[in-house]
Amino acid sequence: MGASCKGICTQHKVMKVPNSLKYQFGLKRCSWCEVWLDTEEIRCPCCKMILRTKSRNKKRAITVETPPTAAA
Protein backbone atom coordinates (compact mmCIF):
# COMPACT_ATOMS: atom_id res chain seq x y z
CA MET A 1 0.00 0.00 0.00
CA GLY A 2 1.45 3.37 -1.00
CA ALA A 3 1.37 6.57 1.01
CA SER A 4 -1.21 9.19 0.25
CA CYS A 5 -1.96 12.57 1.83
CA LYS A 6 -5.42 12.60 3.44
CA GLY A 7 -5.37 16.32 4.35
CA ILE A 8 -5.10 15.74 8.11
CA CYS A 9 -1.66 17.38 8.11
CA THR A 10 -3.20 20.83 7.57
CA GLN A 11 -4.48 20.72 11.18
CA HIS A 12 -0.93 20.13 12.50
CA LYS A 13 0.83 22.51 10.10
CA VAL A 14 3.20 25.10 11.64
CA MET A 15 3.45 28.68 10.42
CA LYS A 16 5.95 31.55 10.77
CA VAL A 17 9.28 29.96 11.73
CA PRO A 18 12.53 31.05 10.03
CA ASN A 19 13.79 28.42 7.59
CA SER A 20 17.23 28.10 9.14
CA LEU A 21 15.79 27.40 12.61
CA LYS A 22 13.01 24.92 11.96
CA TYR A 23 14.91 21.81 13.05
CA GLN A 24 16.32 23.66 16.07
CA PHE A 25 12.75 24.45 17.20
CA GLY A 26 11.99 20.72 17.11
CA LEU A 27 9.84 20.80 13.99
CA LYS A 28 9.73 17.82 11.66
CA ARG A 29 9.17 17.70 7.90
CA CYS A 30 6.94 15.34 5.98
CA SER A 31 8.43 14.96 2.52
CA TRP A 32 5.26 13.41 1.13
CA CYS A 33 2.76 16.03 2.37
CA GLU A 34 5.36 18.82 2.05
CA VAL A 35 4.52 20.42 5.43
CA TRP A 36 6.36 21.21 8.67
CA LEU A 37 4.78 19.57 11.73
CA ASP A 38 5.11 20.19 15.46
CA THR A 39 4.61 16.69 16.80
CA GLU A 40 6.37 14.15 19.00
CA GLU A 41 5.39 11.32 16.65
CA ILE A 42 7.93 9.59 14.41
CA ARG A 43 5.45 9.26 11.54
CA CYS A 44 3.19 11.78 9.82
CA PRO A 45 -0.37 11.60 11.23
CA CYS A 46 -1.71 12.04 7.70
CA CYS A 47 0.20 9.68 5.40
CA LYS A 48 2.19 7.61 7.96
CA MET A 49 5.55 8.35 6.28
CA ILE A 50 8.62 8.75 8.52
CA LEU A 51 9.25 12.42 9.32
CA ARG A 52 12.61 14.11 8.66
CA THR A 53 14.30 15.44 11.79
CA LYS A 54 17.63 16.54 10.29
CA SER A 55 18.55 18.79 7.40
CA ARG A 56 19.56 17.09 4.17
CA ASN A 57 21.97 19.93 3.44
CA LYS A 58 25.18 19.43 5.42
CA LYS A 59 26.30 23.04 4.86
CA ARG A 60 23.35 24.38 6.83
CA ALA A 61 23.81 22.00 9.74
CA ILE A 62 25.03 24.06 12.65
CA THR A 63 27.74 22.49 14.77
CA VAL A 64 28.66 23.83 18.14
CA GLU A 65 32.39 23.85 18.70
CA THR A 66 34.02 24.59 22.01
CA PRO A 67 36.75 27.21 21.81
CA PRO A 68 40.24 25.93 22.54
CA THR A 69 41.49 26.78 25.99
CA ALA A 70 44.84 28.49 26.37
CA ALA A 71 47.41 26.36 28.14
CA ALA A 72 49.23 28.29 30.86
N, C-alpha and C positions, 0 to 999 in steps of 0.2 A: 504494500500500500504506500503510495507516494504522499508527500506532505502537501497540504493545501491551506492557504490562509482563509480562515472563517470569519475574519473581521472582529474577533474578540480583542485583538491586540490594540485596537484604537482606544479601549477603555483604560489600558495600562500605559499608554504612550506618554513620554516625558517631553516637556517643552522647555525652551529657553535655558540651555546649558551650553557654555562655550565648547566648541568642537575639541579643543586640545585637552579639556578637563573631564570629558565624559566618563572615561574609565576610572579616573581618580575619584569621582563622586560615587562610584559603585554601580554605575549604569551598565547594562548589558545590551548587546545588539543582536537582533534576529536578522540573519542574512536573507531568509526567505520572505518574511513580511516587510523587511526594510524599515524597521522602527527601533528606537531606543526604548528599553523597558527598565523600570525600577522595581525589580523583584528579587527575591531570594531563591527562586526556583532555578534549576539547572536548564530546564527546557522551556520553550515558549508556550504560554498557556493557550495560544491560538492554533499553531501548527505542529507543536510538539518537537520542533527541531532544537538541537543543542545551541544554546546562546553563546556568543563570543564574549569573552571577558578580558581579552588582551588585544592590543592593537596589532594589525597585520603589518604595519609599517614600522620597521625597527628604528628608523631615524627619529621618529616621534616618541619613542619609548623613553621616558625620563628615568635616568638612573641617579640615585643619590650616592655621591661619593663623599667619604670622610676626608677632610683636609689632612695632609701629612703633618705630623707633629714635629717640632724642631727638637733635635737631640741636644741636650746641654753638655 
